[in-house]
Every structure is written in C-alpha cells, then in structure tokens.
Amino acid sequence: MLKAMNVPKDRNGDRVVEGARVRLLTLSGNWLEDLTEQARIDVNSMIGAVFTVEIDEDGDVWVERRWDDGGGVSHGHSIRLDPNEMELVDDSA
C-alpha cells in the first residue's frame, strides 16, 4: 500500500514544490538547544535568507547551507522546515 505524500505548504497555505524558493522566517522547536554554540550561530544566521528547497519522500521540505572553511574544507547544515517557518518567494519580478 502506498503512503499518501504530505503536500507541503508555506505559512500562507501556498503549495511548496521541489525547487521552489522560500525565505526562512523563523526556527521553532527545542532542537536548537542540542546544537553546539557554533552550530547554533550558523543555523540562526540562515534566518531571513532565501533557499531552494528539496522535498523528501515524506513530503518534508528541506533547505541547506554550506560554509567555506578554507583550504578545500566546508561545513553545512540541512534543516527540515515546518509551514510556519517559511514563505514562498516570487523571483519573477
């Protein structure tokens, strides 16, 4: 039996599709408390930025950011977003 996939939406109820661009508005939940201080700084710096989304097999929306640490080394974070945490961005203007 196939699992019905969640249809992701942003805070305004607009449908979010693979490759859509969203602005990260806020982060909710207490998962941030489990991060190291630097990881919290990195993740919080993502708020207000615009990302191209990926959608997993469960219909969850993910964004990712990478930071260049120099010398060919980088680090990054992927975050699953709830509807209230994102807003679709119209790049057509």
N, C-alpha and C positions, 0 to 999 in steps of 0.2 A: 504494500500500500504506500503510495506517495504521500509525503508530508506536504501540506499546504504551506507555501512560502509566504512569509510575512511581507507585506507591501510597505516598504519604508516611506515615511513622510517626515517633513521638517516641522518646525514649531507652528507653522501656519496651516498645516494639513496638506501642503503641496507634496506631490509624489517625488521621491528621490530615486533616480535611476543610476546605474553603473556609469561612471564617467562624468556625472553631474558635478558642478562646483558648488560648494557650500561654505558659508562662513561659520567658524566655530565660535559660538556665543558665550558659552559657559561650560563648566565641567561639574557634574553632580556625583554624588556618592562619596563614600569614605575611602575608596581605593587609593586616592592620592596620599593618604596618610601612611600607606605601606611602602611608598617610594623613598629612595634616598633623597637627601636635600637637593642635590644637583638634578636628579630626575624630575623632582617637583618643579624646580626652576625652569627646566627645559619644557615640560608639559604645559605649565602655566603660560609660557611665552607663546604657545600656539593659539591662545585665545585671541580672537579678533582677526586671525589670518584666514585666508581662503584656500581650500584644498579641493583636489579632485578626489571623489570618493570611489571606493571599491565596495562591492556588496558581496557578502559571503553566501554560502549555500542555504543559510537560515534566513536570509534577507536582512542581516545586520549590516549597518553602514560603518565603514572603517575609513579613517584618514591616517596618513603617515607623514612624518617629517624626519629628515636626516640632517645632522650637523657634521661639518668637515672639521676633524680634529687636527688636520695637517699630517704630512708625511704619508699620505695614502690611507689614513685611518679615519673612520667616521663612526658615529653612533646615531641611533634613531629611536623613535617611539611610534607605535601604532595604537590608535585609540578607537574603541567602538563607541559610536555616538547614539544617544537617545534622541527622539524627536525634538525635545525642548532645548537641546544643546546646539542645534544647527538651523541655518536658514539658507535656502537656495539663493544663489547669486545669479543675476541676469547679466551675462557678459556681452550681450548683443548690442548694448548701447554704445 
